[in-house]
Amino acid sequence: MFLLPGKRKRLLSDRKLLGNWGERHCEKFLKNQGYAFVARNFACKSGEVDLVMCSDEGALVFVEVKTRRSEEFAPAQAAVNYKKRKKMVSTARWFANQYKLKGRLMRFDVMAVVLGEKGPAQIRHYKNAFIP
């Protein structure tokens, strides 16, 4: 992922822009790994999930993306705490009920993206990051 210096500076100065950028790159990363896109930023009364993908085994994969400028203080994936995991599970169940996918295998992944001041962005994919 090559970024022009001006674009990187803009991304690093705007948290919302950086988060959206990270989500798009994670979606592209997963598609290159054979996942099929289902939904982006799915929200309901119980919460929000950044990406919903379908694995090649047919599992619904609910992905939380954490994009950071650096991991100086804590790893990005550490931000997916108990409260966030609980909301993701509740949102996933609502999604499955809404689209009549109840009983389908579900998985919860976390992806960490670190852009940094220079060099390529780092993307880490934690499959089965937690089990409800």
ROSE-4610 file (N, C-alpha, C; in Angstrom, 1 decimal, always signed):
// ROSE-4610
residu = [M/M/M/F/F/F/L/L/L/L/L/L/P/P/P/G/G/G/K/K/K/R/R/R/K/K/K/R/R/R/L/L/L/L/L/L/S/S/S/D/D/D/R/R/R/K/K/K/L/L/L/L/L/L/G/G/G/N/N/N/W/W/W/G/G/G/E/E/E/R/R/R/H/H/H/C/C/C/E/E/E/K/K/K/F/F/F/L/L/L/K/K/K/N/N/N/Q/Q/Q/G/G/G/Y/Y/Y/A/A/A/F/F/F/V/V/V/A/A/A/R/R/R/N/N/N/F/F/F/A/A/A/C/C/C/K/K/K/S/S/S/G/G/G/E/E/E/V/V/V/D/D/D/L/L/L/V/V/V/M/M/M/C/C/C/S/S/S/D/D/D/E/E/E/G/G/G/A/A/A/L/L/L/V/V/V/F/F/F/V/V/V/E/E/E/V/V/V/K/K/K/T/T/T/R/R/R/R/R/R/S/S/S/E/E/E/E/E/E/F/F/F/A/A/A/P/P/P/A/A/A/Q/Q/Q/A/A/A/A/A/A/V/V/V/N/N/N/Y/Y/Y/K/K/K/K/K/K/R/R/R/K/K/K/K/K/K/M/M/M/V/V/V/S/S/S/T/T/T/A/A/A/R/R/R/W/W/W/F/F/F/A/A/A/N/N/N/Q/Q/Q/Y/Y/Y/K/K/K/L/L/L/K/K/K/G/G/G/R/R/R/L/L/L/M/M/M/R/R/R/F/F/F/D/D/D/V/V/V/M/M/M/A/A/A/V/V/V/V/V/V/L/L/L/G/G/G/E/E/E/K/K/K/G/G/G/P/P/P/A/A/A/Q/Q/Q/I/I/I/R/R/R/H/H/H/Y/Y/Y/K/K/K/N/N/N/A/A/A/F/F/F/I/I/I/P/P/P]
num = [1/1/1/2/2/2/3/3/3/4/4/4/5/5/5/6/6/6/7/7/7/8/8/8/9/9/9/10/10/10/11/11/11/12/12/12/13/13/13/14/14/14/15/15/15/16/16/16/17/17/17/18/18/18/19/19/19/20/20/20/21/21/21/22/22/22/23/23/23/24/24/24/25/25/25/26/26/26/27/27/27/28/28/28/29/29/29/30/30/30/31/31/31/32/32/32/33/33/33/34/34/34/35/35/35/36/36/36/37/37/37/38/38/38/39/39/39/40/40/40/41/41/41/42/42/42/43/43/43/44/44/44/45/45/45/46/46/46/47/47/47/48/48/48/49/49/49/50/50/50/51/51/51/52/52/52/53/53/53/54/54/54/55/55/55/56/56/56/57/57/57/58/58/58/59/59/59/60/60/60/61/61/61/62/62/62/63/63/63/64/64/64/65/65/65/66/66/66/67/67/67/68/68/68/69/69/69/70/70/70/71/71/71/72/72/72/73/73/73/74/74/74/75/75/75/76/76/76/77/77/77/78/78/78/79/79/79/80/80/80/81/81/81/82/82/82/83/83/83/84/84/84/85/85/85/86/86/86/87/87/87/88/88/88/89/89/89/90/90/90/91/91/91/92/92/92/93/93/93/94/94/94/95/95/95/96/96/96/97/97/97/98/98/98/99/99/99/100/100/100/101/101/101/102/102/102/103/103/103/104/104/104/105/105/105/106/106/106/107/107/107/108/108/108/109/109/109/110/110/110/111/111/111/112/112/112/113/113/113/114/114/114/115/115/115/116/116/116/117/117/117/118/118/118/119/119/119/120/120/120/121/121/121/122/122/122/123/123/123/124/124/124/125/125/125/126/126/126/127/127/127/128/128/128/129/129/129/130/130/130/131/131/131/132/132/132]
x = [+0.8/+0.0/+0.9/+1.1/+1.9/+1.0/+1.4/+0.7/+1.5/+0.9/+1.6/+1.8/+2.9/+3.1/+2.0/+1.3/+0.2/-1.0/-1.2/-2.4/-2.2/-1.0/-0.6/-0.8/-0.3/-0.4/-1.9/-2.7/-4.2/-4.8/-4.5/-5.1/-4.7/-3.4/-2.9/-3.5/-4.0/-4.6/-6.1/-6.8/-8.2/-8.6/-9.0/-9.3/-10.4/-11.5/-12.6/-12.1/-11.3/-10.8/-9.8/-9.0/-8.1/-8.8/-9.9/-10.7/-11.4/-11.9/-12.6/-11.5/-10.4/-9.3/-8.9/-8.7/-8.4/-9.4/-10.7/-11.8/-11.7/-11.6/-11.5/-10.3/-9.2/-8.0/-8.2/-8.8/-9.1/-10.1/-11.1/-12.0/-11.3/-10.4/-9.7/-8.8/-8.1/-7.2/-8.0/-9.2/-10.0/-10.5/-10.9/-11.3/-10.2/-9.0/-7.8/-7.5/-8.0/-7.8/-9.0/-9.9/-11.0/-12.3/-12.4/-13.7/-14.6/-15.9/-16.9/-17.5/-17.7/-18.2/-19.7/-20.2/-21.6/-22.1/-21.5/-22.0/-20.8/-21.0/-20.0/-20.7/-20.2/-20.7/-22.2/-22.4/-23.8/-24.1/-25.2/-25.6/-27.1/-27.3/-28.7/-28.7/-29.8/-29.9/-28.9/-28.4/-27.4/-25.9/-25.7/-24.3/-24.0/-22.7/-22.2/-21.0/-21.0/-19.8/-19.3/-17.9/-17.3/-17.5/-17.2/-17.4/-18.1/-18.9/-19.4/-19.0/-18.3/-17.8/-18.2/-18.0/-18.3/-17.0/-16.7/-15.4/-15.7/-14.6/-14.8/-15.5/-15.5/-16.2/-17.7/-18.1/-19.5/-19.8/-18.9/-19.1/-19.3/-20.2/-20.4/-19.3/-18.5/-17.3/-17.6/-17.7/-18.0/-16.6/-16.3/-14.9/-14.9/-14.2/-13.9/-12.6/-12.5/-11.3/-10.8/-9.6/-9.0/-7.8/-7.9/-6.9/-6.2/-4.9/-4.1/-3.0/-2.6/-1.4/-0.1/-0.2/+0.9/+0.4/+1.2/+0.8/+1.8/+2.2/+3.1/+2.6/+1.3/+0.8/+0.1/-0.5/-1.1/-1.4/-1.4/-1.7/-3.2/-3.4/-4.7/-5.8/-5.5/-6.5/-7.0/-6.2/-6.5/-7.8/-8.1/-9.3/-10.6/-10.5/-11.7/-11.9/-12.5/-12.6/-13.9/-14.1/-15.3/-16.6/-16.8/-18.0/-18.2/-17.1/-17.2/-17.5/-16.9/-17.1/-18.6/-19.1/-20.5/-21.5/-21.2/-22.0/-21.9/-20.7/-20.5/-21.3/-21.3/-22.1/-23.6/-24.1/-25.5/-25.9/-25.0/-25.3/-25.2/-24.3/-24.2/-25.5/-26.0/-27.2/-28.4/-28.5/-29.5/-29.4/-28.2/-28.0/-28.5/-28.1/-28.5/-30.0/-30.7/-32.1/-32.8/-32.3/-32.9/-32.9/-31.7/-31.6/-31.8/-32.4/-32.8/-31.6/-30.5/-29.3/-29.0/-30.0/-29.9/-29.4/-28.5/-27.9/-26.7/-26.4/-25.2/-24.0/-22.9/-21.6/-21.2/-20.9/-20.4/-19.0/-18.3/-16.9/-16.7/-15.9/-15.6/-14.1/-13.7/-12.3/-12.1/-10.8/-10.3/-9.2/-9.2/-8.1/-7.5/-6.2/-5.5/-4.7/-4.8/-4.1/-3.3/-2.0/-1.2/-0.5/-0.9/-0.3/+1.1/+1.3/+2.6/+3.0/+4.1/+4.6/+5.2/+5.7/+6.3/+6.3/+6.6/+6.6/+5.2/+5.1/+3.8/+3.0/+1.7/+0.8/+0.9/+0.7/+0.8/-0.7/-1.0/-2.4/-2.2/-2.9/-2.8/-4.3/-4.5/-5.8/-5.8/-6.7/-6.8/-8.1/-8.0/-9.1/-9.6/-10.9/-11.4/-10.8/-10.8/-10.2/-10.9/-12.2/-12.9/-14.0/-14.4/-15.6/-16.6/-17.9/-18.9/-19.3]
y = [-1.2/+0.0/+1.2/+1.8/+3.0/+4.2/+5.1/+6.3/+7.6/+8.5/+9.8/+10.5/+11.2/+11.8/+12.7/+13.5/+14.3/+13.5/+12.4/+11.6/+10.9/+10.5/+9.9/+10.9/+12.1/+13.2/+13.5/+13.5/+13.8/+12.6/+11.4/+10.2/+10.2/+10.5/+10.5/+11.6/+12.6/+13.8/+13.7/+12.7/+12.6/+11.2/+11.0/+9.6/+8.9/+9.6/+9.1/+8.6/+9.4/+9.1/+7.9/+7.9/+6.8/+5.5/+5.5/+4.3/+3.8/+4.7/+4.3/+3.7/+4.3/+3.8/+2.4/+2.2/+0.9/-0.2/+0.2/-0.8/-1.2/-0.2/-0.5/-1.5/-1.2/-2.1/-3.5/-3.6/-4.9/-5.7/-5.0/-5.6/-6.2/-5.4/-5.8/-7.0/-6.9/-8.0/-9.3/-9.2/-10.4/-11.0/-10.1/-10.6/-11.3/-10.8/-11.4/-12.8/-13.0/-14.3/-15.2/-14.8/-15.7/-15.5/-14.5/-14.2/-13.4/-13.6/-12.9/-11.8/-10.6/-9.5/-9.7/-9.3/-9.4/-8.1/-7.4/-6.1/-5.3/-3.9/-3.0/-2.1/-1.9/-1.0/-1.3/-2.6/-3.0/-2.6/-1.9/-1.4/-1.7/-2.0/-2.2/-1.7/-1.9/-1.3/-1.8/-3.0/-3.6/-3.3/-2.7/-2.3/-2.2/-2.3/-2.1/-3.0/-3.6/-4.4/-3.8/-3.7/-3.1/-3.8/-5.1/-5.9/-7.2/-7.7/-9.0/-9.7/-10.8/-11.5/-12.9/-13.6/-15.1/-15.8/-16.7/-17.5/-18.5/-19.1/-20.2/-21.4/-21.6/-22.7/-22.4/-21.1/-20.7/-20.1/-19.9/-19.2/-17.7/-17.2/-15.7/-15.2/-14.3/-13.8/-12.3/-12.0/-10.7/-10.1/-9.0/-8.5/-7.1/-6.9/-5.6/-5.1/-3.9/-3.4/-2.3/-2.3/-1.3/-0.7/+0.5/+1.2/+2.2/+2.2/+3.1/+3.8/+4.9/+5.6/+4.9/+4.4/+3.6/+2.7/+1.9/+1.0/+1.3/+2.5/+2.9/+2.6/+2.8/+2.6/+1.2/+0.7/-0.6/-1.2/-2.5/-3.1/-2.7/-2.5/-2.1/-3.1/-4.4/-5.4/-5.4/-4.8/-4.7/-3.8/-3.0/-2.2/-2.9/-4.2/-5.0/-5.7/-5.0/-5.4/-6.2/-6.6/-7.5/-6.8/-5.5/-4.8/-4.8/-4.6/-4.6/-5.9/-7.0/-8.3/-8.7/-8.3/-8.6/-7.9/-6.7/-6.0/-6.6/-7.1/-7.8/-9.0/-9.8/-11.1/-10.8/-9.8/-9.4/-8.9/-8.1/-7.6/-8.7/-9.7/-10.8/-11.7/-11.9/-12.7/-11.9/-10.6/-9.8/-9.9/-9.8/-9.9/-11.3/-12.4/-13.7/-13.9/-13.4/-13.4/-12.6/-11.4/-10.5/-11.1/-11.7/-12.3/-13.8/-14.3/-15.8/-16.7/-16.4/-17.1/-17.8/-17.9/-18.6/-20.0/-20.4/-21.8/-21.8/-20.8/-20.7/-20.5/-21.2/-21.0/-19.6/-19.1/-17.7/-17.7/-16.7/-16.5/-15.0/-14.7/-13.3/-13.1/-12.2/-11.9/-10.4/-10.2/-8.8/-8.6/-7.4/-7.0/-5.7/-5.7/-4.5/-3.9/-2.6/-1.9/-0.8/-0.7/+0.3/+1.0/+2.3/+3.0/+3.6/+4.2/+4.7/+6.0/+6.6/+7.8/+7.5/+6.3/+6.0/+4.5/+4.1/+2.7/+2.2/+0.9/+0.3/+0.1/+0.1/-0.2/-1.7/-1.9/-3.3/-3.8/-4.9/-5.5/-6.8/-7.0/-8.3/-8.8/-10.1/-10.7/-11.8/-11.6/-12.5/-13.3/-14.5/-15.3/-15.9/-16.1/-16.6/-15.8/-14.5/-13.7/-14.0/-14.3/-14.7/-15.6/-16.4/-17.3/-16.9/-16.6/-16.2/-17.3]
z = [+0.0/+0.0/+0.0/-1.2/-1.3/-1.1/-0.3/+0.0/-0.4/-1.0/-1.2/+0.1/+0.3/+1.6/+2.1/+1.2/+1.6/+2.1/+1.4/+1.8/+3.2/+3.4/+4.7/+5.8/+5.6/+6.6/+6.9/+5.9/+6.0/+6.8/+6.5/+7.2/+8.6/+8.9/+10.3/+11.1/+10.5/+11.3/+11.4/+10.8/+10.9/+11.2/+12.5/+13.0/+12.2/+11.8/+11.0/+9.7/+9.0/+7.7/+7.8/+8.8/+9.1/+9.3/+10.1/+10.3/+9.1/+8.3/+7.0/+6.1/+6.0/+5.2/+5.6/+6.9/+7.4/+7.1/+7.2/+6.9/+5.4/+4.6/+3.1/+2.8/+3.4/+3.2/+3.8/+4.9/+5.4/+4.6/+4.1/+3.1/+1.9/+1.3/+0.2/+0.5/+1.7/+2.2/+2.3/+2.9/+3.0/+1.7/+0.8/-0.5/-1.2/-1.1/-1.7/-1.0/+0.2/+0.9/+0.5/-0.3/-0.7/+0.0/+0.9/+1.5/+0.6/+0.8/+0.0/+0.9/+0.3/+1.0/+1.3/+2.5/+2.8/+3.2/+4.1/+4.6/+5.2/+5.2/+5.8/+6.8/+7.9/+8.9/+9.2/+9.5/+9.8/+11.3/+11.4/+12.7/+13.0/+14.3/+14.8/+16.2/+16.9/+18.3/+19.3/+19.0/+19.9/+19.6/+18.5/+18.2/+16.7/+16.4/+15.0/+14.8/+13.6/+13.2/+11.9/+11.8/+10.7/+9.4/+9.4/+8.2/+8.5/+7.6/+7.6/+6.3/+6.4/+5.3/+5.4/+4.3/+4.3/+3.9/+4.8/+4.5/+3.4/+2.9/+1.9/+2.4/+3.8/+4.3/+4.5/+4.3/+4.4/+5.7/+6.6/+7.9/+7.7/+8.5/+8.5/+9.5/+9.0/+9.7/+10.1/+11.4/+11.8/+12.2/+11.6/+11.8/+12.4/+13.4/+14.0/+13.6/+13.0/+12.5/+13.4/+13.8/+14.7/+13.9/+13.5/+12.8/+13.7/+13.7/+14.6/+13.8/+14.4/+13.9/+14.3/+15.6/+16.1/+17.2/+17.7/+18.9/+20.0/+20.2/+21.2/+22.6/+22.8/+24.2/+24.4/+23.3/+23.4/+22.0/+21.9/+20.6/+20.2/+18.9/+18.4/+18.8/+18.7/+19.0/+20.5/+21.4/+22.8/+23.0/+22.0/+22.1/+22.0/+21.6/+21.5/+22.8/+23.8/+25.1/+25.3/+26.5/+26.9/+26.4/+26.7/+26.3/+24.8/+24.0/+22.5/+22.0/+22.6/+22.2/+22.4/+23.5/+23.9/+22.9/+22.5/+21.5/+20.1/+19.8/+18.5/+18.4/+19.5/+19.5/+19.4/+20.1/+20.1/+18.7/+18.1/+16.7/+15.7/+15.8/+14.9/+15.0/+16.2/+16.4/+15.8/+15.9/+15.3/+13.8/+13.3/+11.8/+11.3/+12.0/+11.6/+11.6/+12.6/+12.7/+11.6/+11.4/+10.4/+9.0/+8.7/+7.3/+7.3/+8.3/+8.3/+8.1/+8.8/+8.7/+10.1/+10.9/+12.2/+12.0/+12.8/+12.7/+11.8/+11.1/+10.3/+11.2/+10.8/+11.6/+11.6/+12.8/+12.9/+13.5/+13.1/+13.6/+13.9/+14.9/+15.3/+15.1/+14.2/+13.9/+14.3/+14.5/+14.7/+13.8/+13.2/+12.3/+12.8/+12.9/+13.3/+12.2/+12.0/+10.9/+11.6/+11.3/+11.8/+10.6/+10.5/+9.3/+9.6/+10.7/+11.1/+10.2/+10.6/+9.9/+8.6/+8.3/+7.0/+6.9/+5.6/+5.3/+5.1/+4.7/+4.4/+5.7/+5.5/+6.6/+7.0/+8.3/+8.7/+9.0/+8.4/+8.6/+9.3/+10.4/+11.1/+11.3/+11.0/+11.0/+12.1/+13.1/+14.2/+14.0/+13.4/+13.2/+14.5/+14.7/+15.9/+17.1/+17.0/+18.1/+19.4/+19.4/+20.6/+20.3/+21.3/+21.1/+22.1/+21.6/+22.6/+23.6]
